[in-house]
Amino acid sequence: MHAPASGNESSTPSGAASGAHAATPDIELGLPLPQRYWAIVVVALGITLAVLDSAIANVALPTIARDLHASAAASIWVVNAYQLAITISLLPLASLGDRIGYRRVYLGGLILFTVASLGCSLSSSLVTLAIARVIQGFGAAGIMSVNTALVRTIYPPAQLGRGVAINAMVVAVSSAVGPTVASGVLAIAPWPWLFAINVPIGIAAVATGLKALPGNVGHKAPYDYLSAVMNALVFGLLIFAVDGLGHGEAWGYAALEALGAAVIGYFFVRRQLTQPAPLLPVDLLRIPVFALSVGTSVCSFAAQMLAFVSLPFMLQDTLGLSQVQTGLLMTPWPLVIVVAAPLSGVLSDRLSAGWLGGIGLVALTAGLLLLATLGAHPDPLQIAWRMALCGAGFGIFQSPNNRTMLAAAPRERSGGASGMLGTARLTGQTFGSALVALIFGVAPQHGPTVALYVAACFAAVAAVVSTMRVMQHASPAAA
């Protein structure tokens, strides 16, 4: 006899080959303890590896360029290849997860990431390193695309906010401490070790994940390969256009790239409207609270990236602080997130995400404005508590926002919601970093200050969009 399904899931195993540990969890109970703990550790490890590798390579670029006899401009591809691969494959892999299971996509991505990390560490030329970084980016996309969908199968609905909070905390902290971790590794080892250290961690995570991660029953709709190609072209061209504007590329080239993205995007969206389970989740964007949460995420991550990129210039070039002092004074931001994100995640299981997000984003806006208006000779405490206020605001906002996005989607579309969550974050970060470059080019004398004011504007817009969700009367406990 077959147990009655809820959505697309059942309490029966997803397949004999998957084994008992891959059985689909009871949607009301999640995974049993202690398997739940092991599963969330595996998810957190994968996210840490994927997000850290987005940041650590920046610090090593001068050394990599020198050792591989490459120009500074060419070495940028070590970073761009990774980011581009993630961005163009995030939604296609999330859609694949809805079909074949989140566990398979996640573990496949983790294995690919680990193998590619070994390839990066053994690379002897810029070309081989860039190719390995592309492969590593596809692996990272497999991890990022379905990690929050996995959380939905690991935790019972009443505790979903806690699981999402752990993800949000790991992403935020990994993004912020990436340069610090890279500096620490480079202080005692050559640059290949930045990638080599991923290998034993990845192997341990895969071995544990094979036993701990749950399976889920996917839907049977055929995979839309044409949409996957169109998605890659749209996001790829958009990234090139925004990045080109930020780095002084001729406006004509950037305009052509943007126009190409717009034309392909038009047909891409039209195609998605005809699909039962679209790769670009336009069906989910019709849910008002989901669409508002996506908008909140894009604006808030743009604000965060504007601040993270511009603050080192402000602290070092404007205030005359050293690199070590800069790192220490920026530490309160991620440090406070470690406390704020889990707390807001627990609260999001009981309180409105619209209000929690709005309060957090107002605090972020205030912190950014206070940083922008620092005097000429602030003492360290004045800088540190402003950083802490920004971290508290961002931490309070992120967990409820992510929980709302995930809970608003039907359970069988958790992969699409998870992919959209990652895409919104990457879109905001890409747009924010390109804006910093553009602002520095237009206003070189006051670039960091202007960038912080612009970041405050994005955070304020995000706060308004977040509070609009209250009017949607979305139940915080919906799953």
C-alpha positions in Angstrom: 0.0 0.0 0.0 1.1 3.5 -0.7 1.0 6.1 2.1 -0.9 9.3 1.2 1.3 12.0 -0.1 1.4 15.6 1.0 2.4 17.7 -2.0 5.0 15.7 -3.7 6.5 13.9 -0.7 5.7 10.8 1.3 7.1 9.1 4.3 8.3 6.2 2.2 11.9 5.9 1.1 12.8 7.7 -2.2 14.3 4.5 -3.6 15.9 1.3 -2.5 19.3 2.4 -3.8 19.2 5.4 -1.6 19.2 3.4 1.6 17.4 4.0 4.9 19.3 7.2 5.6 18.1 8.8 2.4 14.4 8.1 3.2 12.0 11.0 2.8 11.3 12.5 6.3 7.8 12.9 7.7 7.0 16.5 6.8 5.5 17.1 10.2 8.5 15.8 12.1 11.5 16.4 9.9 14.5 14.2 10.4 14.8 12.4 13.8 17.6 13.4 16.2 20.6 13.1 16.0 20.4 12.7 12.2 18.9 16.2 11.9 22.0 17.6 13.5 24.4 15.8 11.2 22.3 16.8 8.2 22.4 20.5 9.1 26.2 20.3 9.7 26.7 18.9 6.2 24.6 21.7 4.7 26.4 24.3 6.7 29.8 22.9 5.7 28.9 23.0 2.0 27.6 26.5 2.1 30.7 27.7 4.0 33.0 26.2 1.3 31.0 27.7 -1.6 30.6 31.2 -0.1 34.2 31.5 1.3 35.6 30.6 -2.1 33.7 33.6 -3.6 35.7 35.9 -1.3 39.1 34.4 -0.6 40.4 34.5 -4.1 40.3 38.3 -4.2 43.0 38.6 -1.6 45.3 36.2 -3.4 44.9 37.7 -6.9 48.2 39.8 -6.9 50.2 36.7 -5.7 48.4 34.4 -8.2 49.1 36.8 -11.1 52.8 37.1 -10.1 53.3 33.3 -9.7 51.5 32.4 -12.9 53.1 35.2 -14.9 49.8 36.8 -15.7 48.6 40.4 -15.9 46.5 41.9 -13.1 43.6 42.3 -15.5 43.8 38.7 -16.7 44.0 37.4 -13.1 40.5 38.9 -12.5 39.1 35.8 -14.3 40.0 33.7 -11.3 37.2 35.5 -9.5 34.8 36.2 -12.5 34.9 32.6 -13.8 33.7 31.3 -10.4 30.9 33.9 -10.0 29.7 33.6 -13.6 29.5 29.8 -13.4 27.4 30.0 -10.2 25.1 32.7 -11.5 24.2 31.0 -14.8 23.6 27.6 -13.3 21.9 28.3 -10.0 18.3 28.3 -11.3 18.8 25.3 -13.7 20.2 23.2 -10.9 17.5 24.2 -8.5 14.9 23.2 -11.1 16.8 19.9 -11.5 16.6 19.4 -7.8 12.8 19.6 -7.9 12.9 16.8 -10.4 15.5 14.3 -9.2 15.8 15.2 -5.5 17.7 17.9 -3.6 20.0 15.3 -2.0 21.4 14.2 -5.3 22.0 17.7 -6.6 23.6 18.8 -3.4 26.0 15.9 -3.0 26.8 16.0 -6.7 27.7 19.7 -6.4 29.8 19.0 -3.3 31.7 16.2 -5.0 32.3 18.4 -8.1 33.4 21.3 -5.9 35.9 19.1 -4.0 37.4 17.6 -7.1 37.7 21.1 -8.8 39.3 22.5 -5.6 42.1 19.9 -6.0 42.4 20.9 -9.6 42.7 24.6 -8.6 45.5 23.8 -6.1 47.4 21.8 -8.8 47.1 24.5 -11.5 50.3 25.7 -13.1 48.8 28.3 -15.5 46.1 30.9 -15.4 44.1 29.1 -18.1 44.0 25.8 -16.2 43.2 27.7 -12.9 40.3 29.6 -14.6 38.9 26.3 -16.1 39.1 24.7 -12.7 37.4 27.7 -11.2 34.5 27.4 -13.7 34.0 23.7 -12.7 34.3 24.7 -9.0 31.6 27.3 -9.6 29.2 24.7 -11.1 29.8 22.6 -8.0 29.2 25.6 -5.8 25.9 26.2 -7.6 24.8 22.7 -6.9 25.4 23.4 -3.2 23.8 26.8 -3.2 20.8 26.0 -5.4 19.1 23.5 -3.1 20.6 24.1 0.4 17.5 25.8 1.8 15.2 23.3 0.1 17.1 20.6 2.0 16.6 22.6 5.2 12.8 22.4 4.6 13.1 18.6 4.5 15.4 18.4 7.5 13.3 20.5 10.0 9.6 20.2 10.9 7.5 23.3 9.7 7.3 24.7 13.3 11.1 24.9 13.5 11.8 25.9 9.9 12.9 29.4 11.0 15.7 27.9 13.1 17.1 25.9 10.2 16.9 28.9 7.8 18.6 31.1 10.5 21.6 28.8 10.5 21.9 29.0 6.7 21.6 32.8 6.8 24.2 33.1 9.6 26.6 30.8 7.7 26.2 32.8 4.4 26.6 36.2 6.1 29.6 35.2 8.2 31.3 33.4 5.4 30.9 36.3 3.1 32.3 38.8 5.7 35.2 36.8 7.0 36.5 35.5 3.6 39.3 38.1 3.3 40.4 37.5 6.9 40.5 33.7 6.4 42.5 34.2 3.1 45.0 36.5 4.8 45.5 34.0 7.6 46.2 31.1 5.1 48.5 33.2 3.0 50.5 34.3 6.0 51.6 30.7 6.6 51.2 28.9 3.2 51.3 29.6 -0.6 48.1 30.4 -2.5 47.3 26.8 -3.7 46.5 26.0 -0.1 43.5 28.3 -0.3 41.9 25.7 -2.5 43.6 22.5 -1.1 42.1 23.0 2.3 38.7 22.4 0.7 39.5 18.9 -0.2 39.6 17.1 3.2 36.6 19.2 4.4 34.7 18.3 1.2 35.4 14.6 1.5 34.2 14.6 5.1 31.1 16.5 4.2 30.3 14.0 1.3 30.8 11.0 3.5 28.6 12.4 6.2 26.0 13.6 3.8 25.6 10.2 2.2 24.3 8.9 5.5 22.6 12.0 7.0 20.9 13.9 4.2 17.2 13.1 3.5 15.8 12.2 0.1 12.6 13.7 -1.5 10.3 12.5 -4.2 10.7 14.8 -7.3 8.0 15.6 -9.9 8.1 13.9 -13.3 7.9 17.0 -15.6 10.5 16.8 -18.3 13.6 19.0 -17.9 13.6 22.2 -20.0 17.1 22.3 -21.5 16.3 25.3 -23.8 15.2 27.3 -20.8 18.5 26.4 -19.1 20.5 27.8 -22.1 18.4 30.9 -22.2 18.8 31.4 -18.5 22.6 31.2 -18.9 22.6 33.7 -21.7 20.4 36.2 -19.9 22.3 36.2 -16.6 25.7 35.9 -18.3 25.0 39.0 -20.5 23.6 41.0 -17.6 26.7 40.2 -15.5 29.0 41.3 -18.3 27.1 44.5 -18.9 27.0 45.5 -15.2 30.6 44.5 -14.6 31.7 46.3 -17.7 30.0 49.6 -16.6 31.6 49.3 -13.2 35.1 48.8 -14.7 35.1 51.5 -17.4 34.0 49.5 -20.4 32.7 51.5 -23.3 29.0 52.3 -22.8 28.2 51.0 -26.3 29.4 47.5 -25.5 27.6 47.4 -22.2 24.4 48.7 -23.8 24.6 45.9 -26.5 25.1 43.3 -23.8 22.2 44.6 -21.8 20.0 44.8 -24.9 20.9 41.2 -25.8 20.0 40.1 -22.2 16.7 42.0 -22.5 15.7 40.5 -25.8 16.6 36.9 -24.8 15.0 37.6 -21.4 11.7 38.6 -23.0 11.4 35.2 -24.8 12.8 33.4 -21.8 10.0 34.7 -19.5 7.3 34.1 -22.2 8.5 30.5 -22.3 8.4 30.1 -18.5 4.8 31.3 -18.5 3.8 28.1 -20.5 5.7 25.6 -18.3 4.0 23.6 -15.4 7.2 23.8 -13.3 9.2 26.7 -14.8 13.0 27.0 -14.4 12.6 30.7 -13.6 9.9 30.5 -10.9 7.5 33.0 -12.4 4.7 30.9 -10.8 6.2 31.7 -7.4 6.7 35.3 -8.2 2.9 35.5 -8.7 2.7 35.0 -4.9 2.9 38.6 -3.5 4.7 37.8 -0.3 7.3 35.7 -2.3 7.9 38.5 -4.8 8.2 41.1 -2.1 10.7 38.9 -0.2 12.8 38.6 -3.4 12.8 42.4 -3.8 13.8 42.8 -0.2 16.7 40.4 -0.6 18.1 42.0 -3.8 18.1 45.5 -2.2 19.5 44.4 1.1 22.4 42.4 -0.4 23.2 45.3 -2.7 23.4 47.6 0.4 25.6 45.0 2.1 28.0 44.7 -0.8 28.2 48.5 -1.3 29.3 48.8 2.3 31.7 45.8 2.4 33.6 47.0 -0.8 33.7 50.7 0.1 34.4 50.5 3.9 38.0 49.3 3.5 38.8 52.3 1.3 37.2 54.7 3.8 39.0 53.2 6.8 42.4 53.0 5.1 42.5 55.8 2.6 40.3 58.4 4.3 41.0 57.6 8.0 44.5 56.3 7.6 44.1 53.0 9.4 46.2 49.9 8.6 44.9 46.7 7.0 45.0 44.9 10.4 43.0 47.7 12.1 40.5 47.7 9.2 39.9 44.0 9.5 39.5 44.2 13.3 37.1 47.2 13.1 34.9 45.4 10.5 34.7 42.2 12.6 31.8 43.4 14.7 29.5 43.3 11.7 29.7 39.5 11.1 30.2 38.8 14.8 26.9 40.3 15.7 25.2 38.4 12.9 26.2 35.2 14.6 24.0 36.2 17.5 21.2 38.1 15.7 20.5 35.6 12.9 19.6 32.6 15.1 17.6 34.8 17.4 15.5 36.3 14.6 15.2 32.8 13.1 13.5 31.5 16.2 11.3 34.6 16.4 10.3 34.2 12.7 8.5 31.0 13.6 6.2 33.1 15.8 6.2 36.7 14.5 5.6 38.5 11.2 8.7 38.4 8.9 7.5 41.7 7.5 7.9 43.5 10.8 11.1 41.7 11.8 12.7 42.4 8.4 11.5 46.0 8.5 13.0 46.6 12.0 16.3 45.0 11.0 16.6 47.0 7.8 15.8 50.3 9.6 18.7 49.4 11.9 20.9 48.7 8.9 19.9 51.9 7.3 20.7 53.9 10.5 24.1 52.1 10.9 25.1 52.9 7.3 24.1 56.5 7.7 26.1 56.8 10.9 29.2 55.3 9.2 28.8 57.7 6.3 28.8 60.6 8.7 31.8 59.6 10.8 34.1 62.5 11.7 37.6 63.0 10.5 39.1 61.4 13.6 36.8 58.8 15.1 38.0 56.6 17.9 37.8 52.8 17.4 34.7 52.4 19.6 32.7 54.9 17.5 33.4 52.8 14.4 32.9 49.4 16.1 29.4 50.1 17.5 28.2 51.4 14.1 29.5 48.2 12.5 27.7 46.2 15.2 24.5 48.1 14.5 24.7 47.2 10.8 25.4 43.6 11.7 22.4 43.4 14.1 20.1 44.9 11.5 21.2 42.6 8.7 21.1 39.5 11.0 17.5 40.4 12.2 16.3 40.8 8.6 17.9 37.9 6.8 16.5 34.8 8.6 12.8 35.8 8.6 13.1 37.0 4.9 14.6 33.6 3.8 12.1 31.7 5.8 9.2 33.6 4.3 10.5 32.9 0.7 10.8 29.2 1.4 7.5 28.8 3.3 5.5 30.8 0.7 6.3 28.2 -2.0 4.5 24.9 -2.4 6.6 22.1 -0.9 7.2 20.5 -4.3 8.6 23.8 -5.5 11.1 24.2 -2.7 14.0 23.8 -5.1 12.7 26.8 -7.2 12.3 28.9 -4.1 15.8 27.9 -2.9 17.3 28.8 -6.3 15.5 32.1 -6.4 16.8 32.9 -2.9 20.4 32.4 -4.0 19.8 34.2 -7.3 18.4 37.2 -5.4 21.5 37.3 -3.2 24.0 37.0 -6.1 22.1 39.6 -8.1 22.2 42.1 -5.2 25.9 41.5 -4.5 26.9 41.8 -8.2 24.9 45.0 -8.7 26.3 46.4 -5.4 29.9 45.7 -6.3 29.5 47.2 -9.8 27.9 50.3 -8.3 30.9 50.8 -6.0 33.2 50.8 -9.0 30.9 53.2 -10.9 30.7 55.6 -7.9 34.5 55.5 -7.4 34.9 56.4 -11.1 32.4 59.3 -11.0 33.3 60.7 -7.5 36.9 59.5 -6.7 37.4 62.0 -3.9 34.3 61.1 -1.9 33.6 57.6 -3.3 33.4 55.6 -0.1 31.1 58.2 1.6 28.8 58.4 -1.5 28.7 54.6 -1.7 27.6 54.3 2.0 24.8 56.9 1.4 23.7 54.8 -1.6 23.9 51.7 0.5 21.6 53.4 3.1 19.1 54.2 0.3 19.0 50.6 -0.8 18.5 49.4 2.8 15.7 52.0 3.3 13.9 50.8 0.2 14.3 47.2 1.4 12.8 48.2 4.7 9.7 49.6 3.0 9.3 46.6 0.7 9.7 44.3 3.8 6.9 46.0 5.7 4.6 45.8 2.7 4.5 42.0 3.3 2.5 42.7 6.5 -0.4 43.8 4.4 -0.4 40.4 2.6 -1.5 38.7 5.9 0.9 35.9 5.4 0.9 33.5 8.3 4.4 33.2 9.8 3.8 29.5 10.5 2.7 28.7 6.9 4.8 26.0 5.3 
